[in-house]
Amino acid sequence: MRAFAADAVVVAVALCALFPRAAISQSETKLFAFDGAAEDRFGGAVSMSGDDMAVGAPWDDDKGSGSGAVCVYKNQYGTHVCLIAKVAASDGAFGDGFGSSLCIKDDLLIIGAPYDDDRGECSGAAYIFKRDGSKWLQKAKLGDSAGQQTSRFGYSVSIDGRYCAVGAYFKNTVYLFKNNDTTWTEEAKFKASDQPSPCCFGYRVANHINRVLVGAIYTGHYGVDTGAAYLYQFDSPTILAIQDVPYDQGGHVTLTWHASCLDDGRDSLSHYSIWRAIDENLSKCIPASIGETRKDHPPPTVRSALFNGQTYTWEWLADQSIHCYSHYTYAAPTLYDSISTSQTDYTDTNVTPGHTYFYALAAVDVHENESDLSEVVFSTPVPVELECFTASVERQTVHLTWRTASESNNYGFEIERCDGDHREREWQKIGFVAGYGTSSESHDYFFEDILTPAQTARFSTFNYRLKQIDADGSFSHSEVVAVTLELPKTFSLAQNCPNPFNARTTLQFAMPHRSLVKLAVYDLMGREVAVLMNEEVGAGVHCVTFDSGDVGSGLYYYRFESSEFTQMRKLLVIK
């Protein structure tokens, strides 16, 4: 179970009138269930995330009267809203109320069915769905492990990343579940420490990264039923991402984490300690605190800790000082001008491509006491390091370029295209480029896609991705790049890719019409390091390669200049 710090937050509610300064242009779209019927109560719960919208109809009768359903919509092209899917519980039944509560976030959707009877009458349930192309597939059904009649588990729900919160307000309890890649397991339970039953604790819930907020509408802080909200926070940090550094032949990964709730400027914390799991004889583990380990044992220091029911041996990698940031990463050099930024990063420089590594963090106070280890996150540095993947268009020809920093057993790349919205349509293989097998050198690749008049008449946007295939048949996909056949309407200068970089990077700029262009690189003293372009260029999106062979490591600027437009960006060379 995770450790939490709890604060009772009394919520005072006031009514406000909003007076617009001027008339606001707006449009209205009224959504209906395509198969709506009387008493469906469509609109009983709603949620949005980006262009995705979910609307509950808790008394829909597709699987029995009051079984419930949810419609998922997408807002396309500004005002056009289309129905993507209608979802229902795989075991939906009479009176479940599926869709009474819901929350959509990115590719995940959680839906409450507070009147489900699996663990007793109205014991309740919550369902997790995940996007798969244009479909939403059920991945899990959650319930109270100690099921109780009329607890109404699922009356409120929230989801964010690997965690979801579910309220059972008739039981005055909120449950936190964690996604362990294949299953969702109960991580913690919350109950108000200062309130007797009933207080409807869990009537509403919200969660974000390492915080859970719980509403209790019948709590009497200032009088009968004035209500309150309770905030729970992890005292251990939360790893947000582990990213493979794209220019290092698979030898580095970078950790980013969310701060401990105790990292609040009150001098209660001293530093964060970064740990990596190792394959070590457990008899050699040192059952000591971080402080004792540092004092009594030379590095690498080790300890043992449980993860998913197994004991792992962990080695200490580094300490990161406390700066009262909300997010941390730790590395040097940095793209930022000063230490005042709210992000830093930590890069592990001693990893082997193709091997899997587990990482965890602990917050350490000024007395050398430590929090629980954070959620354990793993990473596998990829054997083929893709430095950059860009697309540019000239008339009806799309030029794709990409570069690898190194390759291991690389059979080659399939080029895939998706016309229009890649989240709505199928990907098609349009070509293949052979790889270099195993190589420690950088290699550049090129591919041209000549679009037909029929394609360009139907679509204006085209998406591309690479399917990198190993000699053993395993594969992985690159990120998606998109091009539009419409000419740019304004000048623009994009951030170079990759950045930071070791040998070469690509700079991209857009031109609405023909003009004389100068693109040059400068050091921090303003001295011109390289002139990449100084000529007349036509309308369109253009790419230029900068080779850093003659410059040293450090921060540089590149400047785009025409008679009508000037812009400057930073780039970082690391050798």
C-alpha positions as CSV (number, residue, x, y, z in Angstrom):
1,M,0.0,0.0,0.0
2,R,1.1,3.5,-0.7
3,A,1.7,6.0,2.1
4,F,-0.4,9.2,2.0
5,A,-0.5,12.5,3.8
6,A,-4.1,13.7,4.4
7,D,-5.4,17.3,4.8
8,A,-9.0,18.1,5.4
9,V,-10.0,21.0,3.2
10,V,-13.3,22.7,4.0
11,V,-14.9,24.0,0.8
12,A,-16.9,27.2,1.0
13,V,-19.2,27.7,-2.0
14,A,-20.2,31.1,-3.4
15,L,-22.4,32.0,-6.3
16,C,-20.8,34.1,-9.0
17,A,-22.2,35.9,-12.0
18,L,-19.9,36.2,-15.0
19,F,-20.2,39.4,-17.0
20,P,-18.5,39.2,-20.4
21,R,-16.6,42.3,-21.5
22,A,-17.9,41.9,-25.0
23,A,-20.1,39.6,-27.0
24,I,-18.5,36.2,-27.4
25,S,-18.9,34.3,-30.6
26,Q,-20.0,30.7,-29.8
27,S,-21.6,27.7,-31.5
28,E,-23.9,25.2,-30.0
29,T,-24.1,21.5,-30.9
30,K,-26.8,19.4,-29.3
31,L,-25.9,15.7,-29.0
32,F,-28.4,12.9,-29.0
33,A,-28.1,9.1,-28.7
34,F,-28.6,7.7,-32.2
35,D,-30.8,5.0,-30.7
36,G,-32.2,7.1,-27.8
37,A,-35.4,6.1,-26.1
38,A,-37.6,7.4,-23.3
39,E,-36.1,7.3,-19.8
40,D,-32.5,6.6,-21.1
41,R,-31.4,9.8,-19.2
42,F,-28.7,10.5,-21.8
43,G,-26.4,13.2,-20.4
44,G,-26.6,11.8,-16.9
45,A,-22.7,12.0,-16.8
46,V,-20.3,13.8,-19.1
47,S,-16.5,14.1,-19.4
48,M,-14.0,15.6,-21.9
49,S,-10.3,15.0,-22.7
50,G,-8.9,16.9,-25.7
51,D,-11.2,16.3,-28.6
52,D,-12.8,13.2,-27.0
53,M,-16.2,13.4,-25.2
54,A,-18.1,10.8,-23.3
55,V,-21.8,11.0,-22.4
56,G,-23.5,8.5,-20.1
57,A,-27.1,7.2,-20.5
58,P,-27.4,5.3,-17.2
59,W,-30.9,4.0,-17.9
60,D,-30.3,2.8,-21.5
61,D,-32.0,-0.6,-21.9
62,D,-29.8,-2.4,-24.4
63,K,-28.9,-5.1,-21.9
64,G,-32.0,-4.9,-19.8
65,S,-34.0,-2.0,-18.4
66,G,-31.7,0.5,-16.7
67,S,-28.6,-1.5,-17.6
68,G,-26.9,1.7,-19.0
69,A,-24.5,2.7,-21.8
70,V,-22.0,5.4,-22.7
71,C,-21.6,7.2,-26.1
72,V,-18.1,8.4,-27.1
73,Y,-17.8,11.3,-29.5
74,K,-14.9,13.2,-31.2
75,N,-14.9,16.9,-32.0
76,Q,-13.4,17.1,-35.4
77,Y,-12.5,20.2,-37.4
78,G,-13.6,22.6,-34.7
79,T,-17.4,22.2,-34.7
80,H,-18.1,18.8,-36.3
81,V,-18.9,16.2,-33.7
82,C,-19.2,12.5,-34.7
83,L,-20.1,9.4,-32.7
84,I,-17.1,7.1,-32.4
85,A,-18.5,4.2,-30.3
86,K,-21.3,3.2,-28.0
87,V,-20.0,1.1,-25.1
88,A,-21.7,-1.1,-22.5
89,A,-20.6,-3.5,-19.8
90,S,-19.8,-7.0,-21.1
91,D,-22.0,-8.4,-18.3
92,G,-24.5,-5.6,-18.1
93,A,-27.8,-6.4,-16.5
94,F,-31.1,-4.9,-15.3
95,G,-30.7,-1.8,-13.2
96,D,-26.9,-1.6,-13.1
97,G,-26.9,2.1,-14.0
98,F,-23.7,1.8,-16.1
99,G,-22.8,5.4,-17.1
100,S,-24.0,7.1,-13.9
101,S,-20.4,8.4,-13.5
102,L,-17.5,8.4,-15.9
103,C,-14.2,10.0,-16.7
104,I,-12.3,10.0,-20.0
105,K,-8.5,10.8,-20.1
106,D,-6.3,10.3,-23.1
107,D,-6.8,6.6,-24.2
108,L,-8.6,5.5,-21.0
109,L,-12.2,5.6,-20.0
110,I,-13.6,4.6,-16.6
111,I,-17.4,4.1,-16.1
112,G,-19.3,3.6,-12.9
113,A,-22.2,1.2,-12.5
114,P,-23.1,1.9,-8.8
115,Y,-26.2,-0.4,-8.9
116,D,-24.4,-3.6,-10.1
117,D,-25.3,-6.6,-7.9
118,D,-22.2,-8.9,-8.3
119,R,-21.3,-8.5,-4.6
120,G,-24.7,-7.9,-3.2
121,E,-27.6,-5.7,-4.1
122,C,-26.3,-2.3,-5.3
123,S,-22.8,-3.2,-4.3
124,G,-21.6,-1.4,-7.5
125,A,-18.8,-1.8,-10.0
126,A,-16.5,0.3,-12.2
127,Y,-15.3,-0.6,-15.7
128,I,-12.0,0.4,-17.5
129,F,-12.1,0.8,-21.2
130,K,-9.1,1.5,-23.5
131,R,-9.0,3.0,-27.0
132,D,-7.9,0.6,-29.7
133,G,-8.0,2.6,-33.0
134,S,-11.6,3.7,-33.4
135,K,-12.8,1.1,-30.9
136,W,-13.1,1.2,-27.1
137,L,-12.4,-2.2,-25.5
138,Q,-13.2,-3.3,-22.0
139,K,-10.0,-4.1,-20.0
140,A,-11.1,-4.5,-16.4
141,K,-14.1,-4.6,-14.0
142,L,-13.3,-3.2,-10.6
143,G,-15.1,-3.8,-7.4
144,D,-14.8,-3.7,-3.6
145,S,-12.7,-6.7,-2.5
146,A,-14.8,-6.8,0.7
147,G,-18.1,-6.3,-1.2
148,Q,-21.0,-4.8,0.8
149,Q,-24.6,-4.5,-0.1
150,T,-25.7,-1.0,-1.1
151,S,-22.2,0.4,-0.9
152,R,-22.7,1.9,-4.4
153,F,-19.1,1.4,-5.5
154,G,-18.7,3.4,-8.7
155,Y,-21.0,6.3,-7.8
156,S,-18.0,8.6,-8.5
157,V,-15.0,7.8,-10.6
158,S,-11.8,9.5,-11.9
159,I,-8.8,8.3,-13.9
160,D,-5.4,9.8,-14.6
161,G,-2.5,7.8,-16.1
162,R,-1.8,4.6,-14.2
163,Y,-4.2,5.4,-11.3
164,C,-8.0,5.6,-11.0
165,A,-10.1,6.5,-8.0
166,V,-13.6,5.1,-7.3
167,G,-16.0,6.3,-4.7
168,A,-18.5,4.2,-2.6
169,Y,-20.2,6.9,-0.7
170,F,-22.8,4.7,1.0
171,K,-19.7,3.0,2.6
172,N,-17.9,6.3,3.1
173,T,-14.9,4.9,1.3
174,V,-12.8,5.8,-1.7
175,Y,-10.6,3.2,-3.5
176,L,-7.4,3.9,-5.4
177,F,-6.4,1.3,-8.1
178,K,-3.2,1.1,-10.1
179,N,-2.6,-0.2,-13.6
180,N,0.2,-2.9,-13.5
181,D,0.2,-3.1,-17.4
182,T,-2.0,-6.2,-17.5
183,T,-4.2,-5.8,-14.4
184,W,-5.7,-3.1,-12.2
185,T,-5.0,-3.8,-8.5
186,E,-6.3,-2.0,-5.4
187,E,-3.5,0.3,-4.1
188,A,-5.1,2.1,-1.2
189,K,-8.4,2.9,0.7
190,F,-9.4,6.3,2.0
191,K,-11.8,7.1,4.8
192,A,-12.3,10.5,6.6
193,S,-10.4,10.3,9.9
194,D,-12.6,12.9,11.6
195,Q,-16.1,12.1,10.5
196,P,-18.7,9.6,11.8
197,S,-21.1,7.9,9.4
198,P,-23.0,9.0,7.4
199,C,-21.1,11.8,5.8
200,C,-21.2,10.7,2.1
201,F,-17.5,10.6,1.9
202,G,-16.7,9.7,-1.7
203,Y,-19.8,11.4,-3.2
204,R,-17.3,12.9,-5.7
205,V,-13.7,12.0,-6.5
206,A,-10.8,13.4,-8.6
207,N,-7.2,12.3,-9.0
208,H,-4.2,13.7,-10.7
209,I,-0.7,12.2,-10.6
210,N,0.0,11.8,-6.8
211,R,-3.1,13.5,-5.4
212,V,-6.7,12.3,-4.7
213,L,-9.5,14.8,-3.8
214,V,-12.6,13.4,-2.1
215,G,-15.9,15.2,-1.6
216,A,-18.1,14.6,1.5
217,I,-21.3,16.6,1.2
218,Y,-22.8,15.8,4.6
219,T,-19.8,16.7,6.7
220,G,-20.7,19.2,9.4
221,H,-17.6,21.5,9.9
222,Y,-19.5,24.8,10.2
223,G,-22.9,23.3,10.8
224,V,-25.2,20.5,9.6
225,D,-24.3,19.3,6.1
226,T,-22.0,22.2,5.2
227,G,-19.7,19.7,3.4
228,A,-16.0,19.3,3.0
229,A,-13.4,17.9,0.7
230,Y,-10.4,15.9,1.7
231,L,-7.0,16.0,-0.1
232,Y,-4.7,13.0,0.0
233,Q,-1.2,13.1,-1.4
234,F,1.6,10.6,-1.8
235,D,4.6,11.3,0.4
236,S,6.8,9.3,-2.0
237,P,7.6,10.8,-5.4
238,T,5.9,9.5,-8.5
239,I,7.9,8.6,-11.6
240,L,6.2,10.1,-14.7
241,A,8.4,8.9,-17.5
242,I,11.6,7.1,-18.5
243,Q,12.8,8.2,-21.9
244,D,15.6,6.7,-24.0
245,V,18.0,9.4,-24.9
246,P,17.9,9.5,-28.8
247,Y,21.6,10.2,-29.7
248,D,23.6,7.9,-27.4
249,Q,23.6,4.4,-29.1
250,G,21.2,3.1,-26.4
251,G,23.4,4.0,-23.5
252,H,21.3,6.5,-21.6
253,V,17.8,6.9,-20.1
254,T,16.3,10.0,-18.5
255,L,13.9,9.9,-15.5
256,T,11.2,12.5,-14.9
257,W,9.2,12.4,-11.6
258,H,6.5,14.3,-9.7
259,A,7.6,15.7,-6.4
260,S,6.7,14.4,-3.0
261,C,3.9,16.3,-1.2
262,L,6.5,17.1,1.5
263,D,8.6,19.0,-1.0
264,D,6.9,22.3,-0.1
265,G,9.6,24.7,1.0
266,R,9.3,24.0,4.7
267,D,12.8,22.4,4.9
268,S,11.3,19.0,5.9
269,L,13.0,17.2,2.9
270,S,16.7,17.0,2.2
271,H,16.9,15.3,-1.2
272,Y,15.6,12.6,-3.5
273,S,17.5,9.3,-3.8
274,I,17.4,7.4,-7.2
275,W,17.6,3.6,-7.2
276,R,17.9,1.0,-9.9
277,A,17.1,-2.7,-9.6
278,I,20.1,-5.0,-10.2
279,D,20.6,-8.8,-10.5
280,E,22.4,-9.4,-7.3
281,N,22.6,-12.2,-4.7
282,L,20.0,-11.1,-2.1
283,S,22.4,-12.3,0.7
284,K,24.6,-9.3,-0.1
285,C,21.8,-6.8,0.5
286,I,22.4,-4.2,3.2
287,P,19.3,-3.7,5.4
288,A,20.2,-0.1,6.2
289,S,18.7,3.3,5.8
290,I,20.0,5.6,3.1
291,G,21.9,7.7,5.6
292,E,23.5,4.6,7.2
293,T,24.3,3.2,3.8
294,R,26.2,6.3,2.8
295,K,28.1,6.5,6.0
296,D,29.0,2.9,6.4
297,H,29.4,1.5,2.9
298,P,31.1,2.6,-0.2
299,P,29.1,2.9,-3.5
300,P,27.5,1.2,-5.2
301,T,25.2,0.8,-2.1
302,V,22.4,-1.7,-2.2
303,R,19.1,-2.5,-0.5
304,S,16.2,-4.9,-0.9
305,A,12.6,-4.0,-1.5
306,L,9.4,-5.6,-2.7
307,F,7.9,-5.0,-6.2
308,N,4.8,-6.9,-7.5
309,G,5.3,-9.5,-4.7
310,Q,8.9,-10.2,-5.5
311,T,12.1,-9.0,-3.7
312,Y,14.5,-7.0,-5.8
313,T,17.9,-5.8,-5.1
314,W,18.4,-2.1,-5.7
315,E,21.6,-0.1,-6.1
316,W,21.8,3.6,-5.3
317,L,22.6,5.7,-8.4
318,A,22.4,9.4,-7.3
319,D,20.9,12.0,-5.0
320,Q,19.0,15.0,-6.3
321,S,18.7,18.1,-4.1
322,I,15.3,19.6,-3.2
323,H,14.3,22.7,-5.1
324,C,10.5,22.9,-4.4
325,Y,9.7,22.0,-8.0
326,S,6.5,20.2,-9.0
327,H,8.4,18.0,-11.5
328,Y,12.0,16.8,-11.5
329,T,14.6,15.5,-14.0
330,Y,18.3,15.8,-13.3
331,A,21.1,16.2,-15.8
332,A,23.8,18.6,-17.0
333,P,24.2,20.3,-19.4
334,T,20.7,21.7,-19.7
335,L,18.7,23.6,-22.3
336,Y,17.6,26.1,-19.7
337,D,19.4,29.3,-18.9
338,S,19.3,29.0,-15.2
339,I,18.5,26.6,-12.3
340,S,15.3,28.6,-11.7
341,T,13.3,26.4,-14.1
342,S,10.7,24.1,-12.6
343,Q,12.2,21.0,-14.4
344,T,15.5,19.2,-14.2
345,D,16.3,15.7,-15.3
346,Y,18.4,12.7,-14.3
347,T,20.1,10.6,-16.9
348,D,21.4,7.1,-16.3
349,T,24.5,6.8,-18.4
350,N,25.3,3.1,-17.7
351,V,22.7,1.0,-19.4
352,T,23.0,-1.6,-22.2
353,P,20.6,-1.6,-25.2
354,G,18.0,-4.3,-25.2
355,H,18.2,-4.9,-21.4
356,T,15.3,-4.0,-19.1
357,Y,16.0,-1.8,-16.1
358,F,13.7,-1.0,-13.1
359,Y,13.8,2.4,-11.3
360,A,12.4,3.8,-8.1
361,L,12.7,7.0,-6.1
362,A,12.6,7.8,-2.4
363,A,12.2,11.2,-0.7
364,V,14.7,11.7,2.2
365,D,14.0,14.1,5.1
366,V,16.6,16.2,7.0
367,H,16.9,13.4,9.6
368,E,17.8,10.9,6.9
369,N,14.4,9.1,7.2
370,E,13.0,8.1,3.8
371,S,9.6,7.7,2.3
372,D,8.4,4.5,0.7
373,L,9.9,3.8,-2.7
374,S,7.9,5.3,-5.5
375,E,6.0,3.3,-8.0
376,V,8.5,1.1,-9.8
377,V,8.9,1.9,-13.5
378,F,10.9,0.1,-16.1
379,S,12.6,0.9,-19.4
380,T,14.3,-1.0,-22.1
381,P,16.8,1.1,-24.2
382,V,16.0,0.3,-27.8
383,P,18.6,-1.4,-30.0
384,V,17.9,1.0,-32.9
385,E,18.3,4.6,-31.9
386,L,16.1,6.8,-34.1
387,E,17.5,10.3,-33.9
388,C,15.1,12.1,-36.1
389,F,12.1,11.6,-38.3
390,T,10.7,14.5,-40.4
391,A,8.4,15.0,-43.4
392,S,8.2,17.8,-45.9
393,V,6.0,18.3,-49.0
394,E,6.7,19.7,-52.5
395,R,3.6,19.8,-54.7
396,Q,2.2,16.3,-54.5
397,T,5.4,14.6,-53.3
398,V,6.1,14.0,-49.6
399,H,9.8,13.7,-48.7
400,L,10.5,11.5,-45.6
401,T,13.9,11.6,-43.9
402,W,15.1,9.9,-40.8
403,R,18.4,9.2,-39.1
404,T,19.7,6.4,-36.8
405,A,22.5,6.9,-34.2
406,S,23.2,3.2,-34.1
407,E,21.6,-0.1,-35.1
408,S,21.5,-3.6,-33.7
409,N,20.1,-6.4,-35.9
410,N,18.1,-3.9,-37.9
411,Y,16.3,-5.7,-40.8
412,G,14.8,-2.4,-42.0
413,F,11.9,0.0,-42.0
414,E,8.4,-0.3,-43.3
415,I,6.9,3.1,-44.2
416,E,3.2,3.4,-43.2
417,R,0.8,6.1,-44.2
418,C,-2.7,7.1,-42.9
419,D,-4.8,9.5,-44.8
420,G,-6.8,12.0,-42.8
421,D,-7.1,11.5,-39.0
422,H,-4.7,8.7,-38.0
423,R,-6.8,8.0,-34.9
424,E,-9.8,7.2,-37.1
425,R,-8.4,5.4,-40.1
426,E,-6.3,2.3,-40.8
427,W,-2.5,2.5,-41.5
428,Q,-1.2,1.2,-44.8
429,K,2.2,0.0,-45.8
430,I,3.6,2.0,-48.7
431,G,7.2,1.0,-48.9
432,F,10.3,-0.6,-47.3
433,V,13.8,0.6,-46.8
434,A,16.5,-1.9,-45.8
435,G,18.5,-1.3,-42.6
436,Y,22.3,-1.6,-41.9
437,G,22.0,-4.6,-39.6
438,T,24.3,-3.9,-36.7
439,S,26.2,-0.6,-36.8
440,S,27.6,1.9,-34.3
441,E,27.6,4.6,-36.9
442,S,24.9,7.1,-37.8
443,H,22.9,6.5,-41.0
444,D,20.5,8.7,-43.0
445,Y,17.4,7.3,-44.8
446,F,15.1,8.8,-47.4
447,F,11.8,7.9,-48.9
448,E,9.5,9.7,-51.3
449,D,5.7,9.2,-51.4
450,I,4.1,10.5,-54.6
451,L,0.4,11.2,-53.9
452,T,-2.2,10.6,-56.6
453,P,-4.8,13.3,-57.6
454,A,-7.5,11.1,-56.1
455,Q,-5.8,11.1,-52.7
456,T,-5.1,14.8,-52.7
457,A,-8.7,15.6,-53.8
458,R,-10.1,13.7,-50.8
459,F,-7.6,14.5,-48.1
460,S,-5.3,17.5,-47.2
461,T,-3.5,15.9,-44.3
462,F,-1.3,12.7,-44.5
463,N,0.3,11.0,-41.5
464,Y,3.4,8.8,-41.6
465,R,5.2,6.5,-39.3
466,L,8.1,4.0,-39.4
467,K,7.8,0.3,-38.4
468,Q,11.3,-0.7,-37.5
469,I,11.7,-4.5,-37.9
470,D,14.5,-6.5,-36.2
471,A,16.1,-9.6,-37.8
472,D,14.1,-11.8,-35.5
473,G,10.8,-10.3,-36.6
474,S,10.1,-8.1,-33.6
475,F,9.2,-4.5,-34.4
476,S,8.3,-1.1,-32.9
477,H,6.7,2.0,-34.3
478,S,8.1,5.5,-34.4
479,E,6.2,8.6,-33.5
480,V,3.7,10.0,-36.1
481,V,4.6,12.9,-38.4
482,A,2.0,14.7,-40.5
483,V,2.1,16.9,-43.6
484,T,-0.6,19.1,-45.1
485,L,-0.7,19.9,-48.8
486,E,-1.9,23.4,-48.2
487,L,0.9,26.0,-48.4
488,P,1.9,27.6,-45.1
489,K,0.0,30.8,-44.3
490,T,2.8,32.3,-42.2
491,F,6.6,32.0,-41.7
492,S,7.6,29.7,-38.9
493,L,10.8,28.1,-37.5
494,A,10.4,24.7,-35.8
495,Q,12.5,23.3,-33.0
496,N,15.4,21.3,-34.3
497,C,15.2,17.5,-34.1
498,P,16.8,15.7,-32.3
499,N,17.7,18.1,-29.5
500,P,20.0,17.7,-27.7
501,F,22.1,15.9,-30.4
502,N,25.6,14.6,-31.0
503,A,26.5,14.8,-34.7
504,R,23.7,16.0,-36.9
505,T,20.3,17.6,-36.4
506,T,17.5,18.7,-38.7
507,L,16.0,22.3,-38.8
508,Q,12.6,22.8,-40.4
509,F,11.0,26.1,-41.5
510,A,7.9,27.2,-43.4
511,M,7.5,29.8,-46.1
512,P,4.2,31.2,-47.3
513,H,5.8,32.6,-50.5
514,R,9.2,32.8,-52.2
515,S,11.7,35.0,-50.3
516,L,15.5,35.4,-49.6
517,V,16.3,33.4,-46.5
518,K,19.3,33.3,-44.2
519,L,19.6,30.5,-41.7
520,A,22.7,30.5,-39.5
521,V,24.0,29.2,-36.1
522,Y,25.6,31.4,-33.5
523,D,27.3,30.8,-30.2
524,L,26.4,32.5,-26.9
525,M,28.7,35.4,-27.7
526,G,26.8,36.1,-30.9
527,R,29.6,34.8,-33.1
528,E,28.5,33.2,-36.4
529,V,29.4,29.5,-36.2
530,A,27.8,28.2,-39.5
531,V,25.6,29.5,-42.3
532,L,23.2,26.8,-43.3
533,M,21.4,28.7,-46.0
534,N,21.6,32.1,-47.6
535,E,19.5,32.0,-50.8
536,E,16.1,32.5,-52.3
537,V,13.6,29.8,-51.2
538,G,10.2,29.0,-52.6
539,A,6.9,28.5,-50.7
540,G,6.5,25.3,-48.6
541,V,8.0,23.4,-45.7
542,H,11.8,22.9,-45.9
543,C,14.4,21.0,-44.0
544,V,18.1,21.7,-43.5
545,T,20.7,19.5,-41.8
546,F,23.3,21.0,-39.4
547,D,26.5,19.0,-38.9
548,S,28.1,19.8,-35.6
549,G,31.5,18.2,-36.5
550,D,33.4,21.5,-36.3
551,V,31.8,22.9,-33.1
552,G,32.2,21.8,-29.5
553,S,29.7,20.8,-26.9
554,G,27.4,23.6,-25.6
555,L,24.4,25.7,-26.1
556,Y,24.0,27.5,-29.4
557,Y,21.3,29.6,-31.2
558,Y,20.0,29.3,-34.7
559,R,18.4,32.3,-36.4
560,F,16.0,32.4,-39.4
561,E,15.9,35.7,-41.2
562,S,13.9,37.0,-44.2
563,S,12.8,40.5,-45.2
564,E,9.4,39.9,-43.3
565,F,10.2,37.5,-40.5
566,T,12.9,36.7,-38.0
567,Q,13.0,34.0,-35.3
568,M,15.7,32.4,-33.1
569,R,15.7,29.1,-31.2
570,K,18.2,27.2,-29.1
571,L,20.0,24.0,-29.8
572,L,22.3,21.9,-27.6
573,V,25.3,19.9,-28.8
574,I,26.6,17.1,-26.5
575,K,29.7,15.2,-27.5
